[in-house]
Amino acid sequence: MNADPVGVDPAVLARLRAELDDDEGWFLFVRNFLNHLPRRMDKLRRGLAGADYEVAMDAVLSLKISCQMVGAERLAGMALQLQQSLTVGPDGALCDMPGLERVLGEISVLAGQTASVLEARAAQKF
């Protein structure tokens, strides 16, 4: 099965459901992802806006890994690209990144779309 246009891979969700061997556990896992997504995005914004390399890197890694776990492949890919472009200067601060506002905007839009797709999948949980 291929990922949908937003990039949520149903095969990953199905594998997660099988591994948890519990529909309720799967539902709670997806709900936890959805509940934490806004906080992850806020932390990423704060880290980038404050040029705080440690906060930004922690946030982008958290976003990437959690997305991979629920099959949000496009969002995980965007997080990986951002992760690879984060660099720290000699003062320990995050270096300026050309196009950062655009990238963060694209990630934010995709995060919202991904959340909508996962909400719909969770609503059909049983």
N, C-alpha and C positions, 0 to 999 in steps of 0.2 A: 504494500500500500504506500502511495506517495504522500508527502506532506501537503497540506492545504496551502493556498496562496499566502496565508499569514506565516506559514512555516511550522505549524504544530504537527508533528509526525504521529499519527494515530498508532503506529506500530510500537513506538516508545511507550505511549500510554497503556497499550494492551500488555506489553511486557512488564511494565510496572505493576499493573493490576494482577498479573499472574504471579509475579514475585512476592507481592504482598499477600496473595492467596486469601484476600479478604476485601470485599467490595467496600465496606465501611472504612477500612484502613486506606484504600486507594482514594476514596472521596475526601477523607481528612487530609491526606497528603496534598492533593490538588488544592483543597481549600486553604491549607497553610501557605502554599506557594502564592496563591492569589492574595491572601491577607498580607503577606510580607513584601509583595512586589512594590506597592507604593513607598514603603520605607526604604527599600533598596534603591529605588529611583531617587528619592529625596536625598539619601546619603551620597549618591553619585553626584547629584547636582551640587550639593554643599562642598564636596571635596574638590570638584572641578572649579567652582566659583571662587573658592578660597585658595586655589593653587596648592592644596594640601595633597601631596603625592600619596602619602600613606592611606589617607581616608579614601581618596579616589581609587587607588589600586584595590583596597579591601572591598570597596563597593562593587567595582566592575568584576572582580573575581567571584564574589557572592552571586551577582546577577548571572554571570556566565554559567557557573556550576548548577545553580538551581534551575535555570532554563534547560540545560542539558538533561536534567533528571526528569523533567516533565515533557520532553520532546519539543520544546520551543526552539527549534533549530535555527531559524533566521535571527531571532533575538539573541541567542547564544553566539551566533556568528558575528553579529554587530558588536557585542560585548568583547569578543576576542579581538576584533579589529581595533577597538578603542584601547583595550589592554596593551596591545602591541605598539600603540602610538604614544602611550604615556611615558614620558621621560622626566627624570629628576635632574635639576640643575645642581651646581656646586653648593648652593645655599640650602639644599634639601627641599626646595619648593618645586612644584610641578612646572615644567617649562611650558611656554605658550604653544598652543597648537592651532595652526591655521584651520579655519572651518569648524571649530569646536562647537559653536552654537548650532550650526546646521546638523552636525553629527548627533548632538544631544537631542535636538528636536526630532530627528528621524528615529532615534532609539525610543524616545517618549511616545511617539505616535505608534510605533510597532508594539511597544509594551501594552498600550491600551487595547490595540487590536488583538493581541495575544490573550490578554485577560478576557476579552469578550468571547473568544473561541473556547477557551478553557471553561469559562462560566457555563457556556452552552453544553459542553461535554459533561461537566459535573451535574448539570440539571437532568441529564439523561442517564444518571449513574446506574440505575438498576433496571 
